Amino acid sequence: MSANAYELRQGLLGQAQGILSDKFNAKYNKTMFLLEQGVLNPKTVTWPEPPTSDEIIAEAEKLYKFVQTK
């Protein structure tokens, strides 16, 4: 069964959010690990920012362009 346009967009947004959330979590976990190891200074550490809606939409648009190619 093929998805309609709304289901396709919903799926692509979910995939995009998952991709960006995974990247965010990897950076967060790396920062936590480096803090625990004493490599980073807790007073000056730069925490990663979670993905914004605009970033998720941009990632979904990249995925959609891929889907459109033959």
C-alpha positions as CSV (number, residue, x, y, z in Angstrom):
1,M,0.0,0.0,0.0
2,S,1.4,3.4,-0.9
3,A,1.2,6.4,1.3
4,N,-0.7,9.5,0.4
5,A,1.0,12.9,0.4
6,Y,0.2,13.6,4.0
7,E,1.5,10.3,5.2
8,L,4.6,10.7,3.2
9,R,5.3,14.1,4.7
10,Q,4.5,12.8,8.2
11,G,6.9,9.9,7.7
12,L,9.7,12.2,6.3
13,L,9.3,14.6,9.3
14,G,9.5,11.7,11.7
15,Q,12.7,10.4,10.0
16,A,14.2,13.8,9.9
17,Q,13.5,14.3,13.6
18,G,15.0,11.0,14.3
19,I,18.2,11.7,12.4
20,L,18.7,15.1,14.0
21,S,17.7,13.8,17.5
22,D,20.3,11.0,17.1
23,K,23.0,13.5,16.2
24,F,22.0,15.7,19.2
25,N,22.0,12.7,21.6
26,A,25.5,11.6,20.3
27,K,26.9,15.1,20.9
28,Y,25.2,15.3,24.3
29,N,26.5,11.9,25.4
30,K,30.0,12.8,24.1
31,T,30.0,16.0,26.1
32,M,28.8,14.1,29.2
33,F,31.5,11.5,28.8
34,L,34.2,14.2,28.4
35,L,32.9,16.0,31.5
36,E,33.0,12.8,33.5
37,Q,36.6,12.1,32.3
38,G,37.6,15.6,33.4
39,V,38.5,16.6,29.8
40,L,36.0,19.5,29.7
41,N,35.6,22.3,32.2
42,P,32.0,22.2,33.5
43,K,32.0,26.0,33.9
44,T,32.8,26.6,30.2
45,V,31.3,23.6,28.4
46,T,29.2,24.3,25.4
47,W,26.1,22.1,25.4
48,P,24.6,21.0,22.1
49,E,21.3,22.5,21.1
50,P,18.4,20.3,20.3
51,P,17.1,20.5,16.7
52,T,14.7,23.2,15.9
53,S,11.5,22.8,13.8
54,D,13.2,24.7,11.0
55,E,16.1,22.3,11.0
56,I,13.8,19.3,11.1
57,I,11.8,20.7,8.1
58,A,15.0,21.3,6.2
59,E,16.2,17.8,6.8
60,A,12.8,16.4,5.7
61,E,13.1,18.4,2.5
62,K,16.5,16.9,1.8
63,L,14.9,13.4,2.3
64,Y,12.0,14.3,0.0
65,K,14.4,15.4,-2.7
66,F,16.0,12.0,-2.5
67,V,12.6,10.3,-2.7
68,Q,11.8,12.2,-5.8
69,T,14.9,11.1,-7.7
70,K,14.8,8.1,-9.9
